[in-house]
Amino acid sequence: MSRFPALFDTNVLFGFHLNDVILGLAERGLFRPLWSERILDELSTNLAEHGIPDASVKRRVDAMRHAFPDATVSGFDDLIGTMTNDPKDRHVLAAGIRANCEVLVTFNLKDFPDESVDAYDIEIVHPDKFLLDQLDLYPGPTVEVLRQLIADYSSPTLEMEDLLVRLADAGVPDFASAVRRYL
């Protein structure tokens, strides 16, 4: 299996279950996850603003850093000013360019118009499409990630259907629906 580089915007890493699925797939070597310290800082801030205790936020972000020590992209600050996409997401695109990522996964597709990314050969992908591609390419490992998550969740416990409903609610309804065909 290839380990193509995929950069994840903060909004994709925010949801607990979606984050678990993405990182579970990455742990199986289906792709190489990428992010920047700025993306992780935004993640921490957003989680805290949504009432997640500071200790839980720190534990989650530290676990991501520990599990994927080569995921953090740096050295892109000089590119930010040359980006033409939405100003609040220029750092995300600059990190993707510096990392030579093949895909940038975000819920904010409109913030990355074609003319802002065409020169860099980066595909901007919605998380639903990204996960559908993983399911299509690697159905066994993808379903196994979901089964492992079900086994690992203990408080509260979840059934597969509960997880799929939560993933659909998190913004990946087509993926959740498609998984059902493999169960």
Secondary structure, 3 states (H helix, E strand, C coil): CCCEEEEECHHHHHCHHHHHHHHHHHHCCCEEEEEEHHHHHHHHHHHHHCCCCHHHHHHHHHHHHHHCCCCEECCCHHHHCCCCCCHHHHHHHHHHHHCCCCEEECCCHHHCCHHHHHHHCCEEECHHHHHHHHHHHCHHHHHHHHHHHHHHCCCCCCCHHHHHHHHHHCCCHHHHHHHHHHC
